[in-house]
Amino acid sequence: MGVFVFLPLVLPVTALPIARLAEQHLHPRVSTRLLTLLAAVLGLCSTLCLGLLMVVGTAQLPGNPLPDGWSDPEVRAAVPYAEIAGAAAIPLLAAALTACGATLRRHRRIRARAHRALDVLPAGADPAVLPDDEPYAYAVPGTPARPGRIAVSRGMLHSLDEDERRALLAHERAHLRCRHHRYLLAVRLAGCVNPLLLPLRSAVAFATERWADEEAARTVGDRRLTARAVGRAALIARPGPAPELAHFAAPEPGPVPRRVAALLGPVPPARHWPPALTPAGLAALVAAAGTAASALSALNAAVALFLVLKAATPL
């Protein structure tokens, strides 16, 4: 395997430049899909290589259930610094899988709790208006047994005029229709596996909000109106009862002004790749090359270890 087994653990740094530049140079729909794909592939490659290192480390533990031949010097020689890397991979992979499991459980728990809160309201209500004077609005993803719903507080509806309410509902419907919760969950899981992917999580979270903003502006036919609705909602909004769900305008000072400024500008270009001879184009190329190298390195390491372990396994 050589050093190839370590490359997928560090190659996620190649995706960081495009995570910063995609916002200015790509349509948010394209940014969301591209960054999520990068995060998912890089996260899977990191997990695979940690698993390969864990096999080598576990084989060195006394009393392990693996074949005795897997602890032979020939197997350890396939991995640089096998004693240190193998031993370190065991708690690292355990921590990553534990974090992924906790993230999945929290996602399901929050979604189920949100649906239970909406069950007391009429099933056909669209949106589901909660009798709460605190202003908030968010999209509740669907389940196999329950469709997705929009939850909005009475306080939020009273704080916006009729046109702004149309923009709000169009924004939340876009979250449900485009299944933004899946992109957000994928990048959260990738960040659990490799901390170098955490910047992609915040970038995708912003891109999904921008995507929903653009869909809302297209639906209501007025970008300035959508910008006004986003800005006004951010000024009055309070954290809702389901903080991990997609909110219309969470009370955070950073992303909202950028969303408003983008809505006051022209429609983002619909191209799927930034121009080659630009910083964004070069960053996208670096990210694509890094992701491809990570996948090839993980595959090479997996095949090499398989062949070495097969040769070391007694018949």
Backbone hydrogen bonds, N-H to C=O, Kabsch-Sander energy under -0.5 kcal/mol:
donor,donor_aa,acceptor,acceptor_aa,energy
2,G,78,A,-2.1
4,F,1,M,-1.2
5,V,2,G,-1.1
6,F,3,V,-1.6
7,L,3,V,-1.0
9,L,6,F,-1.3
10,V,6,F,-0.6
10,V,7,L,-1.7
11,L,7,L,-2.5
13,V,10,V,-1.7
14,T,11,L,-2.4
15,A,12,P,-1.5
16,L,13,V,-1.0
19,A,15,A,-1.5
20,R,16,L,-1.2
20,R,17,P,-0.5
21,L,17,P,-1.8
22,A,18,I,-2.5
24,Q,21,L,-0.9
25,H,21,L,-1.3
26,L,22,A,-2.1
27,H,271,R,-0.6
31,S,27,H,-2.7
32,T,28,P,-2.6
33,R,29,R,-2.0
34,L,30,V,-2.9
35,L,31,S,-2.7
36,T,32,T,-2.0
37,L,33,R,-2.2
38,L,34,L,-2.5
39,A,35,L,-2.5
40,A,36,T,-2.7
41,V,37,L,-2.5
42,L,38,L,-2.6
43,G,39,A,-2.5
44,L,40,A,-2.4
45,C,41,V,-2.4
46,S,42,L,-2.1
47,T,43,G,-2.2
48,L,44,L,-2.5
49,C,45,C,-2.3
50,L,46,S,-2.2
51,G,47,T,-2.2
52,L,48,L,-2.2
53,L,49,C,-2.3
54,M,50,L,-2.2
55,V,51,G,-1.9
56,V,52,L,-1.7
57,G,53,L,-2.5
58,T,54,M,-3.3
59,A,55,V,-2.0
60,Q,56,V,-0.6
60,Q,57,G,-1.0
61,L,58,T,-1.6
64,N,61,L,-1.4
70,W,67,P,-1.5
71,S,68,D,-1.8
72,D,69,G,-1.6
75,V,72,D,-0.7
76,R,72,D,-1.9
77,A,73,P,-2.3
78,A,75,V,-1.3
79,V,76,R,-1.4
82,A,79,V,-1.0
85,A,81,Y,-3.1
86,G,82,A,-2.4
87,A,83,E,-1.3
88,A,84,I,-2.4
89,A,85,A,-2.0
90,I,86,G,-0.9
92,L,88,A,-1.6
93,L,89,A,-2.7
94,A,90,I,-2.0
95,A,91,P,-2.6
96,A,92,L,-2.3
97,L,93,L,-2.7
98,T,94,A,-2.2
99,A,95,A,-2.4
100,C,96,A,-2.3
101,G,97,L,-2.5
102,A,98,T,-2.4
103,T,99,A,-2.3
104,L,100,C,-2.5
105,R,101,G,-2.4
106,R,102,A,-2.5
107,H,103,T,-2.4
108,R,104,L,-2.4
109,R,105,R,-2.6
110,I,106,R,-2.6
111,R,107,H,-2.1
112,A,108,R,-2.6
113,R,109,R,-2.5
114,A,110,I,-2.3
115,H,111,R,-2.2
116,R,112,A,-2.3
117,A,113,R,-1.9
118,L,114,A,-1.3
119,D,115,H,-1.2
121,L,118,L,-1.6
125,A,122,P,-1.5
128,A,150,I,-3.2
129,V,127,P,-0.8
130,L,128,A,-0.6
130,L,152,V,-2.4
132,D,130,L,-2.6
136,Y,134,E,-0.5
138,Y,151,A,-2.7
139,A,246,A,-1.9
140,V,149,R,-3.3
143,T,146,R,-3.7
149,R,140,V,-1.9
151,A,138,Y,-2.8
151,A,149,R,-0.5
152,V,128,A,-2.3
152,V,150,I,-0.5
153,S,136,Y,-2.6
154,R,130,L,-2.2
155,G,132,D,-2.6
157,L,153,S,-1.9
158,H,154,R,-2.2
159,S,155,G,-0.9
159,S,156,M,-0.5
160,L,156,M,-0.7
160,L,157,L,-0.7
165,R,161,D,-2.2
166,R,162,E,-1.7
167,A,163,D,-1.7
168,L,164,E,-2.4
169,L,165,R,-2.6
170,A,166,R,-2.2
171,H,167,A,-2.2
172,E,168,L,-2.2
173,R,169,L,-2.4
174,A,170,A,-1.7
175,H,171,H,-1.6
176,L,172,E,-1.7
177,R,173,R,-3.1
178,C,174,A,-2.5
179,R,176,L,-0.8
180,H,175,H,-2.0
182,R,179,R,-1.3
183,Y,179,R,-0.8
184,L,180,H,-2.2
185,L,181,H,-2.2
186,A,182,R,-2.2
187,V,183,Y,-2.1
188,R,184,L,-1.7
189,L,185,L,-2.3
190,A,186,A,-2.1
191,G,187,V,-2.2
192,C,188,R,-1.5
193,V,189,L,-1.4
194,N,190,A,-2.2
197,L,194,N,-2.3
198,L,195,P,-1.7
200,L,197,L,-0.9
201,R,197,L,-0.9
201,R,198,L,-0.9
202,S,198,L,-1.3
203,A,199,P,-1.9
204,V,200,L,-2.5
205,A,201,R,-2.2
206,F,202,S,-2.0
207,A,203,A,-2.2
208,T,204,V,-2.6
209,E,205,A,-1.4
210,R,206,F,-2.3
211,W,207,A,-2.6
212,A,208,T,-2.4
213,D,209,E,-2.3
214,E,210,R,-2.6
215,E,211,W,-2.2
216,A,212,A,-2.5
217,A,213,D,-2.8
218,R,214,E,-2.2
219,T,215,E,-2.1
220,V,216,A,-2.7
221,G,217,A,-1.5
222,D,217,A,-0.8
226,T,222,D,-1.7
227,A,223,R,-2.5
228,R,224,R,-2.5
229,A,225,L,-2.4
230,V,226,T,-2.5
231,G,227,A,-2.6
232,R,228,R,-2.7
233,A,229,A,-2.4
234,A,230,V,-2.1
235,L,231,G,-1.6
236,I,232,R,-1.4
237,A,233,A,-2.0
238,R,135,P,-2.1
245,L,242,A,-1.7
248,F,137,A,-1.8
252,E,250,A,-2.7
256,V,252,E,-0.8
258,R,254,G,-0.9
259,R,255,P,-2.3
260,V,256,V,-2.7
261,A,257,P,-2.5
262,A,258,R,-2.0
263,L,259,R,-2.1
264,L,260,V,-1.8
265,G,261,A,-0.6
265,G,262,A,-0.7
278,T,275,P,-0.8
278,T,276,A,-1.1
281,G,275,P,-0.5
282,L,278,T,-2.7
283,A,279,P,-2.4
284,A,280,A,-2.7
285,L,281,G,-2.2
286,V,282,L,-2.6
287,A,283,A,-2.5
288,A,284,A,-2.6
289,A,285,L,-2.7
290,G,286,V,-2.8
291,T,287,A,-2.4
292,A,288,A,-2.5
293,A,289,A,-2.6
294,S,290,G,-2.1
295,A,291,T,-2.4
296,L,292,A,-2.5
297,S,293,A,-2.5
298,A,294,S,-2.5
299,L,295,A,-2.3
300,N,296,L,-2.7
301,A,297,S,-2.6
302,A,298,A,-2.4
303,V,299,L,-2.6
304,A,300,N,-2.6
305,L,301,A,-2.6
306,F,302,A,-2.3
307,L,303,V,-2.4
308,V,304,A,-2.3
309,L,305,L,-3.1
310,K,306,F,-2.4
311,A,307,L,-2.0
312,A,308,V,-1.6
313,T,309,L,-1.0
